[in-house]
Amino acid sequence: MASSKTYLEFILEQLSGLEGISYRPMMGEFLIYYCGKIVGGIYDDRFLVKPVKAAREMMPDAELEPPYEGAKEMLLVNRVEDRDFLCELLEAMYEELPLPKKRKKS
């Protein structure tokens, strides 16, 4: 099941307190970026984030779920209605997130 544009717009609105939020469509789903780093994505209308230490500390009871079959598990964000929490979560995660990989030119 692909994610809906409506759910994407809801999450983007919840994150509107942060500068540098962007997204990229990917095979019916959406990758979410914060200041150029991938924080997670929207998969089957679920907001999942990378399981970095800061995210695990802020969401100790969060379930680990794969975004799609065969993928590494990510943390399910279940407090998507709390915009302050979402902004704090992404800010806390930022330093632990890797820089995007450089694409090779063909």
Secondary structure, 3 states (H helix, E strand, C coil): CCCCHHHHHHHHHHCCCCCCEEEEEECCEEEEEECCEEEEEEECCEEEECCCHHHHHHCCCCCEECCCCCCCCEEECCCCCCHHHHHHHHHHHHCCCCCCCCCCCC
